[in-house]
Amino acid sequence: MATMMTPLARLFALLVLVVCGASPATAAKETPVTTLHVFAASSLTESFTAIAKRFEKDHPHTKVELNFAGTPTLRTQIEQGAPADVFASADLAHSEALKKQNLLLETTVFARNKLVIVAPASNDKVASIADLAKPKIKIVLAEETVPAGRYAMEVVHKIDAAGAGGANFLAGVEKNLVSRETNVRAVLSKVTLGEADAGFVYMTDATTAGKKIRVIQISDPLNAIAEYPIGVLAHAATPPIAKDFVAMVVSDKGQAILKEHGFLP
């Protein structure tokens, strides 16, 4: 036999439903999502994307917004007041410049990298270092204000001084230089598309192009080692979370991800 609910019982049941239905919304308001703005050198694209995903998994109420560009571009954006919490540079010079302006707190070198020469898989004009100085070879580099561009010219001068590229190597490379790009990924793109016969990029960038390019190694004595510092910006909106992100990058977990993407420890 069915039991009829009294008006008081019905009211109580309705109140229970309202309270239960409101709980998730109330909880959501109590734990808002925080956005962390990370400015990182373009050569960190794949590795930092993976690190950001892992960080978000460990910090469910944090969303990591990644801004990748050439290091000098990122520095200029920060100097002009762009909202940034963490800065990861491809060299020490730009991070030190921001520190001198009191825009960046203490930094830690979290990874290293080195250069390789890349050539399109579609042509064999450049098969060795010496080929870079041959007539009518189109070479593309990053701008000299970009770490990869500065490192590239450092390597070219080392090769020339050691005689490893043959006679008049430096002059030949300078004559063959057809373009300067705003970041190292733009250099890789031009070579991959066959718009240049060769370019200097980080070894980590070369791995992202797969079979579209050929890689010519540079011996360590002639190479340049890039050091990557990371730090929290002085005007970070969320300093504790920014510090947590930096801590993850330098942790065993972050270092393992960087190693997977070819960075030196």
Backbone hydrogen bonds, N-H to C=O, Kabsch-Sander energy under -0.5 kcal/mol:
donor,donor_aa,acceptor,acceptor_aa,energy
4,M,2,A,-0.5
10,R,6,T,-2.4
11,L,7,P,-2.0
12,F,8,L,-2.0
13,A,9,A,-2.4
14,L,10,R,-2.1
15,L,11,L,-2.0
16,V,12,F,-2.0
17,L,13,A,-2.0
18,V,14,L,-2.3
19,V,15,L,-2.5
20,C,16,V,-2.6
21,G,17,L,-2.4
22,A,18,V,-1.6
23,S,19,V,-1.2
26,T,22,A,-2.4
27,A,23,S,-2.7
28,A,24,P,-2.5
29,K,25,A,-2.0
30,E,26,T,-1.4
31,T,27,A,-1.0
31,T,28,A,-0.6
34,T,61,H,-2.9
36,L,34,T,-0.5
36,L,63,K,-3.0
37,H,35,T,-0.5
38,V,36,L,-0.7
38,V,65,E,-2.8
39,F,37,H,-0.5
39,F,86,V,-3.1
40,A,38,V,-0.6
40,A,67,N,-2.4
41,A,88,A,-1.7
42,S,69,A,-1.4
44,L,41,A,-2.4
45,T,42,S,-1.6
48,F,44,L,-3.0
49,T,45,T,-1.6
50,A,46,E,-1.8
51,I,47,S,-2.2
52,A,48,F,-2.7
53,K,49,T,-1.8
54,R,50,A,-1.9
55,F,51,I,-2.6
56,E,52,A,-2.6
57,K,53,K,-1.7
58,D,54,R,-1.9
59,H,55,F,-1.7
62,T,59,H,-2.1
63,K,34,T,-3.0
65,E,36,L,-3.1
65,E,63,K,-0.6
66,L,64,V,-0.6
67,N,38,V,-2.7
68,F,66,L,-0.5
69,A,40,A,-1.3
73,T,70,G,-0.5
74,L,70,G,-2.1
75,R,71,T,-2.4
76,T,72,P,-2.3
77,Q,73,T,-2.3
78,I,74,L,-2.3
79,E,75,R,-2.6
80,Q,76,T,-1.8
81,G,78,I,-1.7
82,A,77,Q,-2.6
84,A,82,A,-0.6
85,D,37,H,-2.8
86,V,37,H,-1.8
87,F,231,G,-2.5
88,A,39,F,-2.8
89,S,87,F,-0.5
89,S,229,P,-2.2
95,S,91,D,-0.7
96,E,92,L,-2.7
97,A,93,A,-1.8
98,L,94,H,-1.6
99,K,95,S,-1.9
100,K,96,E,-2.2
101,Q,97,A,-0.9
102,N,99,K,-1.8
103,L,98,L,-2.7
104,L,98,L,-0.8
105,L,232,V,-2.6
108,T,230,I,-2.1
110,F,108,T,-0.6
110,F,228,Y,-2.8
111,A,228,Y,-0.9
112,R,264,L,-1.9
113,N,226,A,-1.8
115,L,224,A,-0.6
116,V,201,V,-2.7
117,I,216,I,-2.5
118,V,199,G,-2.8
119,A,214,R,-2.3
121,A,212,K,-2.4
123,N,120,P,-1.2
127,A,125,K,-0.6
131,D,128,S,-0.6
132,L,129,I,-1.7
133,A,130,A,-1.5
134,K,131,D,-1.5
137,I,134,K,-1.1
138,K,136,K,-0.5
139,I,137,I,-0.7
139,I,176,N,-2.5
140,V,198,A,-2.0
141,L,179,S,-2.1
143,E,181,E,-3.3
146,V,143,E,-1.4
149,G,143,E,-0.6
149,G,146,V,-0.9
150,R,146,V,-2.2
151,Y,147,P,-3.0
152,A,148,A,-1.8
153,M,149,G,-1.8
154,E,150,R,-1.8
155,V,151,Y,-2.4
156,V,152,A,-2.5
157,H,153,M,-2.2
158,K,154,E,-1.8
159,I,155,V,-2.8
160,D,156,V,-2.3
161,A,157,H,-2.6
162,A,158,K,-2.1
163,G,159,I,-0.7
163,G,160,D,-0.8
164,A,159,I,-1.7
165,G,159,I,-0.7
166,G,163,G,-0.8
169,F,166,G,-1.0
172,G,168,N,-2.1
173,V,169,F,-2.5
174,E,170,L,-2.5
175,K,171,A,-1.9
176,N,172,G,-1.5
177,L,173,V,-0.8
177,L,174,E,-0.6
178,V,139,I,-2.8
178,V,176,N,-0.5
179,S,139,I,-1.0
181,E,141,L,-2.4
186,A,183,N,-0.7
187,V,183,N,-1.1
188,L,184,V,-2.1
189,S,185,R,-2.2
190,K,186,A,-2.0
191,V,187,V,-1.8
192,T,188,L,-2.8
193,L,189,S,-2.3
194,G,191,V,-1.3
195,E,190,K,-2.4
196,A,190,K,-0.9
197,D,138,K,-2.2
198,A,138,K,-1.5
199,G,118,V,-1.6
200,F,140,V,-0.8
201,V,116,V,-2.1
201,V,199,G,-0.5
203,M,114,K,-2.6
205,D,202,Y,-0.5
206,A,202,Y,-1.9
207,T,203,M,-1.3
208,T,204,T,-0.5
208,T,205,D,-1.2
209,A,205,D,-0.5
209,A,206,A,-1.2
210,G,207,T,-0.6
212,K,209,A,-1.7
213,I,210,G,-0.9
214,R,119,A,-3.3
216,I,117,I,-3.3
217,Q,215,V,-0.6
222,L,219,S,-1.3
223,N,219,S,-0.8
223,N,220,D,-0.9
226,A,113,N,-2.7
226,A,224,A,-0.6
228,Y,111,A,-2.6
230,I,108,T,-1.8
231,G,87,F,-1.8
232,V,106,E,-0.6
233,L,85,D,-2.3
234,A,103,L,-2.5
236,A,233,L,-1.7
242,A,238,T,-2.5
243,K,239,P,-2.6
244,D,240,P,-1.8
245,F,241,I,-2.1
246,V,242,A,-2.2
247,A,243,K,-2.5
248,M,244,D,-1.9
249,V,245,F,-2.1
250,V,246,V,-1.9
251,S,247,A,-0.7
251,S,248,M,-0.6
254,G,248,M,-1.0
255,Q,251,S,-2.9
256,A,252,D,-1.9
257,I,253,K,-1.4
258,L,254,G,-2.2
259,K,255,Q,-2.4
260,E,256,A,-1.9
261,H,257,I,-1.1
262,G,259,K,-1.8
263,F,258,L,-2.2
264,L,112,R,-2.6
